Amino acid sequence: MQKLVIHGGHRLQGEISISGAKNAALPLLCASLLTADTLTLQNIPHLRDVTTMRALLEQTGVRILANEPGTAELSAASITNPTASYDMVKTMRAAILVLGPLLARTGQAYISLPGGCAIGMRPVDQHIKGLQAMGAEISIEQGYIRAQASRLTGTRIVMDLVTVTGTENLMMAATLASGTTILENAAREPEVTDLADCLIRMGAKIEGAGSDIIVIHGVDRLHGCSHTVMPDRIETGTFLTAAAACGGDLTLTRTHADTLDVVLGKLTEAGASIETGESWIRLRMQQRPQPVSLRTAPYPAFPTDMQAQFMAMNCIADGTAVITETIFENRFMHVQELKRLNADIQVEGNTAIVRGIPRLDGASVMATDLRASACLIIAGLVAQGETIVDRIYHLDRGYEHIERKLTQAGAQITRTN
């Protein structure tokens, strides 16, 4: 099993290029199921979840041609097996995103209930209820979702809670439905908008993406197109938070500041100086961070995927911060590992009180999920001595070459078996 070995105490300086967004690439790959034509995607990150999704699509009959890194041509001219097996789905919850496209295109789907990080319940009932409202017959059989529909019918769907994958699944399904579908209480994340932009290029009629009401007018067929995956805003936020914690002068390229307004505001509150351009962000930090209290909520509020990274920064802040997690009930599992580094954190329900101390001490820690992995790396970068992060297979699901990128910015971090 691979580990990361970190020698902390070094400032981050230089330039890092941001990869394509995992949470945008996965639904975009699934969009290939909606057309018999070729969908060409660029800026696809090289991640374990992307590799898993590509293998899953190939099992359904999608032909994938990758002539150069980061680019793929996907052709679903013949879908021979509208199935997602448990072995393929158990490590990645985003596999549920094939449900809507398969059902809309072929009239049937047989999908294992998903797995993924153990950070909370994250039920798929909103996906199922929405498809049922569109006329699908759905049953749960031995851990699988069996869905059938001759053709989905547009309707008004009010989601009980904001769900990104639920919004994406229903939006994709509705593009080929008969009539108009209205999604209310829809997710507003930039990744949803990126998917909508691609679907519109494919011939879909979608209005309101990026707001909480999305209107989709169904069409008979979609065609192929070329689309570039948006930059990863969580990878961007992770590197910026690392630079704010470690100090230094870091510039991130091939990224968009306008998807990170709240995160950039909180980093400014921590004492960082931030400049932005059309495709770059520069952060300079000259002093110990100020404590930053936050409350996670759906976009455009503070993202739950950045909560753990900010907790690591707050561990060495000059004061006390209060962090409230409202999205996932199990997303404080990194707290116990941070305490191994001598962090002063007290958890009360869904709130963590973080009292900053001048320094953390290096130790061996274990990653429990994807964003906790990034949190522990940031903690190791600021800790005195050596920190070893175990179980980094979570990390490879969502960060492309993170140790290589940090090394080129001056960190001392190596991967070892």
C-alpha positions as CSV (number, residue, x, y, z in Angstrom):
1,M,0.0,0.0,0.0
2,Q,1.3,3.4,-0.9
3,K,2.0,6.3,1.5
4,L,3.0,9.9,1.4
5,V,6.0,11.0,3.4
6,I,6.0,14.8,4.2
7,H,8.8,16.9,5.8
8,G,7.0,20.0,6.9
9,G,8.0,23.6,7.4
10,H,8.6,24.8,3.9
11,R,6.9,27.7,2.2
12,L,5.1,27.2,-1.1
13,Q,6.3,29.3,-4.0
14,G,6.1,29.1,-7.8
15,E,3.4,28.0,-10.2
16,I,0.9,25.1,-10.4
17,S,-1.3,24.2,-13.3
18,I,-4.8,23.0,-12.3
19,S,-6.4,19.9,-13.8
20,G,-9.9,19.4,-15.2
21,A,-12.6,18.9,-12.6
22,K,-13.3,15.4,-11.5
23,N,-16.9,16.3,-10.5
24,A,-17.5,17.8,-14.0
25,A,-15.7,15.1,-16.0
26,L,-17.7,12.2,-14.5
27,P,-21.2,13.4,-15.6
28,L,-19.7,14.6,-18.9
29,L,-18.4,11.1,-19.6
30,C,-21.9,9.7,-18.9
31,A,-23.5,12.2,-21.3
32,S,-21.9,10.1,-24.1
33,L,-24.6,7.5,-23.5
34,L,-27.3,10.0,-24.7
35,T,-26.2,10.0,-28.4
36,A,-25.1,7.5,-31.1
37,D,-22.6,10.2,-32.3
38,T,-19.1,10.8,-31.0
39,L,-18.6,13.0,-27.9
40,T,-15.1,14.5,-27.7
41,L,-13.9,15.6,-24.3
42,Q,-10.8,17.6,-23.5
43,N,-9.0,18.4,-20.2
44,I,-10.1,15.1,-18.6
45,P,-8.0,14.6,-15.4
46,H,-6.1,11.3,-14.9
47,L,-7.8,10.0,-11.8
48,R,-8.9,6.7,-10.4
49,D,-12.6,7.6,-10.5
50,V,-12.3,8.7,-14.2
51,T,-10.6,5.4,-15.0
52,T,-13.4,3.5,-13.2
53,M,-16.1,5.5,-15.1
54,R,-14.4,4.8,-18.4
55,A,-14.3,1.1,-17.7
56,L,-18.0,1.2,-16.7
57,L,-19.0,2.9,-19.9
58,E,-17.0,0.4,-22.0
59,Q,-18.9,-2.4,-20.3
60,T,-22.1,-0.9,-21.5
61,G,-20.8,-0.8,-25.1
62,V,-19.3,2.7,-25.4
63,R,-16.1,2.7,-27.5
64,I,-13.5,5.1,-26.1
65,L,-10.5,6.3,-28.1
66,A,-7.8,8.3,-26.3
67,N,-5.2,9.5,-28.8
68,E,-3.5,11.9,-26.4
69,P,-3.5,12.5,-22.6
70,G,-6.6,14.3,-21.3
71,T,-8.7,13.8,-24.4
72,A,-11.2,11.1,-25.2
73,E,-13.6,10.3,-28.1
74,L,-16.6,8.4,-26.8
75,S,-19.0,6.6,-29.2
76,A,-22.1,5.0,-27.8
77,A,-23.5,4.0,-31.2
78,S,-24.4,0.6,-29.8
79,I,-25.3,0.1,-26.1
80,T,-25.2,-3.6,-25.6
81,N,-25.3,-3.9,-21.9
82,P,-27.2,-1.2,-19.9
83,T,-25.8,-2.5,-16.6
84,A,-23.5,-1.2,-13.9
85,S,-22.3,-4.1,-11.8
86,Y,-21.5,-3.9,-8.1
87,D,-17.8,-4.6,-8.7
88,M,-17.7,-1.5,-10.9
89,V,-19.8,0.8,-8.7
90,K,-18.7,-0.1,-5.2
91,T,-15.8,2.4,-5.1
92,M,-17.5,5.3,-6.8
93,R,-20.9,6.8,-6.0
94,A,-20.8,8.9,-9.2
95,A,-21.6,5.6,-11.1
96,I,-25.2,6.3,-10.4
97,L,-24.9,9.0,-13.1
98,V,-25.3,6.3,-15.9
99,L,-28.9,5.6,-14.6
100,G,-30.7,8.6,-16.2
101,P,-28.8,8.5,-19.6
102,L,-29.2,4.7,-20.0
103,L,-32.9,4.8,-19.2
104,A,-33.6,7.8,-21.5
105,R,-31.6,6.3,-24.4
106,T,-32.4,2.5,-24.2
107,G,-35.5,2.4,-22.0
108,Q,-33.9,0.2,-19.4
109,A,-31.1,0.2,-16.8
110,Y,-29.8,-2.2,-14.1
111,I,-27.5,-0.3,-11.8
112,S,-25.9,-1.4,-8.5
113,L,-26.5,0.9,-5.5
114,P,-23.3,2.9,-5.2
115,G,-20.5,3.1,-2.8
116,G,-17.7,5.7,-2.4
117,C,-16.3,7.6,0.5
118,A,-17.9,6.8,3.9
119,I,-18.7,10.4,4.8
120,G,-22.5,10.1,5.1
121,M,-25.7,8.5,3.8
122,R,-26.0,10.4,0.5
123,P,-29.1,8.4,-0.6
124,V,-30.1,8.1,-4.2
125,D,-33.9,8.3,-3.5
126,Q,-34.1,11.8,-5.2
127,H,-32.8,10.2,-8.4
128,I,-35.4,7.4,-8.2
129,K,-38.3,9.6,-7.3
130,G,-37.6,12.0,-10.1
131,L,-37.4,9.2,-12.7
132,Q,-40.6,7.7,-11.4
133,A,-42.3,11.1,-11.8
134,M,-41.2,11.0,-15.4
135,G,-42.9,7.6,-15.9
136,A,-40.2,5.1,-15.1
137,E,-41.0,1.8,-13.4
138,I,-38.3,1.3,-10.8
139,S,-37.7,-1.5,-8.3
140,I,-34.8,-2.4,-5.9
141,E,-33.7,-6.0,-6.3
142,Q,-30.8,-7.5,-4.4
143,G,-28.9,-4.3,-4.1
144,Y,-29.6,-3.2,-7.7
145,I,-31.9,-0.5,-9.2
146,R,-33.9,-1.9,-12.1
147,A,-35.5,0.8,-14.2
148,Q,-37.7,0.6,-17.3
149,A,-39.6,3.1,-19.5
150,S,-40.7,3.1,-23.1
151,R,-40.0,6.8,-23.2
152,L,-39.8,9.2,-20.3
153,T,-42.3,12.1,-20.0
154,G,-41.5,15.6,-19.0
155,T,-43.0,16.8,-15.7
156,R,-42.4,19.1,-12.7
157,I,-40.0,17.7,-10.1
158,V,-39.4,19.4,-6.8
159,M,-36.4,17.8,-5.1
160,D,-36.6,17.4,-1.3
161,L,-33.0,18.4,-0.9
162,V,-30.3,19.9,-3.1
163,T,-28.4,17.1,-4.8
164,V,-25.7,17.7,-7.4
165,T,-25.7,14.2,-8.9
166,G,-29.5,14.0,-8.6
167,T,-29.8,17.2,-10.6
168,E,-27.3,16.0,-13.2
169,N,-29.0,12.6,-13.6
170,L,-32.5,14.0,-14.0
171,M,-31.3,16.8,-16.4
172,M,-29.6,14.2,-18.6
173,A,-32.7,12.0,-18.6
174,A,-35.0,14.9,-19.4
175,T,-33.1,15.9,-22.6
176,L,-34.6,12.9,-24.4
177,A,-38.0,12.9,-22.6
178,S,-41.3,13.8,-24.3
179,G,-42.3,17.3,-23.3
180,T,-40.9,19.7,-20.8
181,T,-39.3,18.9,-17.4
182,I,-38.9,21.5,-14.7
183,L,-36.4,20.8,-11.9
184,E,-37.0,22.8,-8.8
185,N,-34.6,23.1,-5.9
186,A,-31.9,22.1,-8.4
187,A,-28.2,22.2,-7.5
188,R,-26.5,25.4,-8.7
189,E,-22.9,24.1,-8.7
190,P,-20.6,25.2,-11.7
191,E,-20.2,21.5,-12.6
192,V,-24.0,21.3,-13.2
193,T,-23.7,24.3,-15.5
194,D,-20.7,22.8,-17.3
195,L,-22.7,19.6,-18.0
196,A,-25.7,21.8,-19.2
197,D,-23.3,23.7,-21.6
198,C,-22.1,20.4,-23.1
199,L,-25.7,19.0,-23.4
200,I,-26.8,22.2,-25.2
201,R,-23.9,21.8,-27.6
202,M,-25.2,18.3,-28.2
203,G,-28.6,19.7,-29.2
204,A,-30.4,19.8,-25.8
205,K,-32.8,22.6,-24.9
206,I,-32.0,23.7,-21.4
207,E,-32.7,26.9,-19.6
208,G,-31.7,28.1,-16.1
209,A,-28.7,26.0,-15.4
210,G,-26.8,27.7,-12.5
211,S,-30.1,28.6,-10.8
212,D,-32.4,26.6,-8.6
213,I,-34.9,26.1,-11.4
214,I,-33.8,24.3,-14.5
215,V,-36.2,23.8,-17.5
216,I,-35.5,21.1,-20.1
217,H,-37.5,20.8,-23.3
218,G,-37.0,17.2,-24.5
219,V,-35.8,16.5,-28.0
220,D,-35.9,13.3,-30.1
221,R,-32.2,12.9,-30.4
222,L,-28.9,14.5,-29.5
223,H,-25.7,14.7,-31.6
224,G,-22.0,14.7,-30.9
225,C,-19.9,17.7,-30.0
226,S,-16.5,18.7,-28.6
227,H,-16.3,20.1,-25.0
228,T,-13.6,21.1,-22.6
229,V,-13.9,20.0,-19.0
230,M,-13.9,23.0,-16.6
231,P,-11.0,23.5,-14.1
232,D,-11.2,21.8,-10.8
233,R,-12.3,24.4,-8.2
234,I,-11.7,22.0,-5.3
235,E,-8.2,21.3,-6.4
236,T,-7.7,25.0,-6.8
237,G,-9.0,25.7,-3.3
238,T,-6.9,23.0,-1.8
239,F,-3.6,24.4,-3.2
240,L,-4.6,27.9,-2.2
241,T,-5.4,26.8,1.4
242,A,-2.1,24.9,1.5
243,A,-0.2,28.1,0.5
244,A,-2.2,30.1,3.1
245,A,-1.3,27.6,5.8
246,C,2.4,27.3,4.8
247,G,3.0,30.8,3.7
248,G,4.7,31.8,0.5
249,D,3.8,33.1,-3.0
250,L,1.8,30.7,-5.2
251,T,0.2,31.2,-8.6
252,L,-2.3,28.8,-10.0
253,T,-2.9,28.7,-13.7
254,R,-5.6,27.2,-16.0
255,T,-8.3,27.9,-13.3
256,H,-11.3,30.2,-12.8
257,A,-11.6,32.5,-9.8
258,D,-15.3,33.1,-10.4
259,T,-16.2,29.6,-9.2
260,L,-14.5,30.2,-5.8
261,D,-15.8,33.5,-4.5
262,V,-16.6,32.3,-1.0
263,V,-13.4,30.3,-0.6
264,L,-11.3,33.3,-1.8
265,G,-13.2,35.5,0.6
266,K,-12.4,33.2,3.5
267,L,-8.7,33.0,2.5
268,T,-8.6,36.8,2.5
269,E,-10.2,36.8,5.9
270,A,-7.3,34.5,7.0
271,G,-4.8,37.2,6.0
272,A,-3.9,36.2,2.5
273,S,-3.3,38.6,-0.3
274,I,-5.1,37.4,-3.5
275,E,-4.9,38.6,-7.1
276,T,-6.9,37.1,-9.9
277,G,-7.0,37.1,-13.7
278,E,-9.0,35.5,-16.5
279,S,-7.3,32.1,-15.9
280,W,-5.0,32.5,-12.9
281,I,-5.0,33.1,-9.2
282,R,-2.1,34.3,-7.1
283,L,-2.0,34.0,-3.3
284,R,0.7,35.6,-1.0
285,M,0.8,34.9,2.7
286,Q,3.4,36.5,4.9
287,Q,2.1,35.7,8.4
288,R,0.4,33.1,10.5
289,P,-3.2,32.6,9.4
290,Q,-6.0,34.3,11.3
291,P,-8.8,31.9,12.4
292,V,-11.7,31.5,9.9
293,S,-15.1,30.3,11.0
294,L,-17.3,28.8,8.4
295,R,-20.5,26.9,7.7
296,T,-20.9,24.5,4.8
297,A,-23.9,24.7,2.5
298,P,-24.8,24.1,-1.1
299,Y,-23.3,26.3,-3.8
300,P,-22.8,29.3,-3.9
301,A,-22.1,29.0,-0.1
302,F,-18.9,27.5,1.4
303,P,-18.4,24.0,-0.2
304,T,-18.3,20.9,2.1
305,D,-15.4,19.6,-0.1
306,M,-13.2,22.4,1.3
307,Q,-14.2,22.1,5.0
308,A,-11.4,19.6,5.9
309,Q,-8.7,21.7,4.2
310,F,-9.7,24.8,6.1
311,M,-9.8,22.9,9.3
312,A,-6.1,22.0,8.8
313,M,-5.2,25.7,8.2
314,N,-7.2,26.7,11.3
315,C,-5.2,24.2,13.4
316,I,-2.2,26.6,13.3
317,A,-4.2,29.8,13.1
318,D,-3.7,32.6,15.7
319,G,-7.0,32.1,17.5
320,T,-10.1,30.0,17.6
321,A,-12.4,29.0,14.7
322,V,-15.8,27.3,14.6
323,I,-16.6,25.0,11.7
324,T,-20.2,23.8,11.2
325,E,-20.8,20.9,8.7
326,T,-24.4,20.8,7.4
327,I,-24.1,18.5,4.3
328,F,-22.6,15.2,5.5
329,E,-23.0,13.7,8.9
330,N,-19.7,11.8,9.0
331,R,-17.4,14.5,7.6
332,F,-15.3,15.1,10.7
333,M,-13.5,11.8,10.6
334,H,-10.2,13.6,9.9
335,V,-10.4,15.3,13.4
336,Q,-9.0,12.3,15.2
337,E,-6.1,12.1,12.7
338,L,-5.4,15.8,13.1
339,K,-5.2,15.3,16.9
340,R,-2.4,12.8,16.3
341,L,-0.5,15.8,15.0
342,N,-1.3,17.6,18.3
343,A,-4.2,19.7,17.0
344,D,-6.6,21.2,19.5
345,I,-10.1,20.3,18.2
346,Q,-13.3,19.7,20.1
347,V,-16.3,18.3,18.2
348,E,-19.9,18.9,19.4
349,G,-22.4,17.3,17.1
350,N,-22.0,18.9,13.6
351,T,-19.7,21.6,14.9
352,A,-15.9,21.6,15.5
353,I,-14.2,24.1,17.6
354,V,-10.6,24.5,16.5
355,R,-8.1,26.3,18.7
356,G,-5.0,27.3,16.8
357,I,-1.6,26.4,18.1
358,P,1.8,27.7,16.9
359,R,2.8,24.5,15.3
360,L,1.8,20.9,14.7
361,D,4.0,17.9,15.3
362,G,4.7,15.3,12.6
363,A,3.2,11.8,13.1
364,S,1.8,8.8,11.2
365,V,-1.9,9.4,10.1
366,M,-4.5,7.6,8.1
367,A,-6.7,9.1,5.4
368,T,-10.4,8.2,5.8
369,D,-11.8,9.8,2.6
370,L,-10.8,11.9,-0.3
371,R,-10.9,15.4,1.2
372,A,-9.6,14.2,4.5
373,S,-6.5,13.1,2.5
374,A,-5.9,16.6,1.3
375,C,-6.5,17.9,4.9
376,L,-3.8,15.7,6.3
377,I,-1.4,16.7,3.5
378,I,-1.8,20.4,4.4
379,A,-1.4,19.5,8.1
380,G,1.8,17.6,7.3
381,L,3.1,20.5,5.2
382,V,2.9,22.8,8.2
383,A,3.9,20.3,10.9
384,Q,7.4,20.1,12.3
385,G,9.2,16.9,11.4
386,E,8.0,14.0,9.4
387,T,4.4,13.1,8.7
388,I,3.3,9.9,7.0
389,V,-0.1,9.7,5.4
390,D,-1.4,6.2,4.9
391,R,-4.3,4.9,2.7
392,I,-3.8,7.5,0.0
393,Y,-5.8,5.5,-2.5
394,H,-8.6,7.9,-1.6
395,L,-6.4,10.8,-2.7
396,D,-5.9,9.3,-6.2
397,R,-9.6,9.3,-6.7
398,G,-9.7,13.1,-6.9
399,Y,-6.2,14.7,-7.2
400,E,-4.0,14.4,-10.2
401,H,-0.3,14.0,-9.3
402,I,-0.7,16.1,-6.1
403,E,2.7,15.3,-4.7
404,R,4.4,16.2,-8.0
405,K,2.6,19.5,-8.1
406,L,3.4,20.4,-4.5
407,T,7.0,19.4,-5.0
408,Q,7.4,21.8,-7.9
409,A,6.2,24.5,-5.5
410,G,8.8,23.7,-2.9
411,A,7.2,21.1,-0.6
412,Q,9.1,18.1,0.5
413,I,6.7,15.3,-0.2
414,T,7.3,11.8,-1.7
415,R,5.2,8.8,-2.5
416,T,6.5,5.4,-1.2
417,N,5.3,1.8,-1.0
